[in-house]
Amino acid sequence: MGTYVVHPQGVGPFPVVLFLMDAPGKRPLLHEMAKRIAERGYYVMLPNLYYRTTPSFELDFSSKESFQRMVELMGGTGNRMIARDASELFAYAEKESVANAQIAGCVGYCMSGPFALYVAAEHQDRVRAAASFYGVRLITDSSDSPHAQLGNITGEIYVGCAEHDDYVPLTMVDDFETAMVDSGVRGKLERYWGNHHGFAFNDRPAYDAVADQRHWEVLLDLFARNLGSSV
């Protein structure tokens, strides 16, 4: 599982943050975002979630063939699968003297939004904070649907949704918020009015600088309040 790992200089140990990539793949933009999180005092792990099929993938936004390949790769992932991957990542971090894998956070975007929430449910003993930004498939008919796992989450969650999202209609957003309230999970759901799917990535047409700044503020605050840091 090719994984980019970054953390501050020093002995730590630093709380672990799993940074789960969006569908276009593990790429330099995400490396820079991981560094930004690490600077706040975290041991950040950014894995290639397509590793079972390919050692690397980065979407060429101008290529239909590349887009089709991305769709195929997405089909080879799932909530339970990523929760197992998280187990391996935590096991690796436990052997690192600079990492404190007993205190962890998780963040996912797009494809990985539901993964982050599922990981928080499956690893409730260590995941104290999890965030999903324009996460897809928040509610499905499957038994591993994120909305059905909310009651198993003991940490705090944050779910940021775009107003305009072909993958996540506002009706699903509303229903997921209702599921959050009914489950009693700690956290909040926020609608980014006027924004589109992908607003936090500057390599996407939907990028919005104001929404991106808001996303960083809430994400880093979520981690600071629940994970603390060693810097």
Secondary structure by P-SEA (a helix, b strand, c coil): cbbbbbbccccccbbbbbbbbccccccaaaaaaaaaaaaaccbbbbcccccccccccccccccaaaaaaaaaaaaaccaaaaaaaaaaaaaaaaaccccccccbbbbbcccaaaaaaaaaaaacccccbbbbccccccccccccccccccccccbbbbbbbbcccccccaaaaaaaaaaaaaacccccccccccccccccccccccccaaaaaaaaaaaaaaaaacccccc
